[in-house]
Amino acid sequence: MLSEKLLSFALLGIDPVLWVLVAMSVIAVGVMIERALVFAQIEKTYQTMDYYTLRLGLEARLGILATFGNNAPFIGLFGTVLGIIQAFHTIGSSNSFDVQPIMQGISEALIATATGLFVAIPCVIAYNYFLRRLKVVLTQKEALLHEA
């Protein structure tokens, strides 16, 4: 009973997974643009800001990039597994054995893995970039505080 319900979910294919990954990429691009604008503004005015307000402003939403960077490949892999399940189910329910549906199903399934990597890699790059900028600005602020 439970296996039948899980199989019916798996037979939906990779489309739901791809939509999740597309949504993640749109959100990630939005966060990257927003962070770039905020960092540009803060780097001009950090001297007058309170240290903790500065830190909170710089760290905001970086967790989204980190989470997407870490989890998008797994979501893509999940889509690949669903696609392979669907391909084998198609083979099992047909009366003849043909290689073409297997290869076509597996190639479609691998699109999910590629999409997951396509989302994750820019997220990780952006996260590392903004984290480095954050450390530089906070170090500069700490130097100002120690001079005073």
Order of alpha helices (4+ residues) and beta strands (2+ residues): alpha-alpha-alpha-alpha-alpha
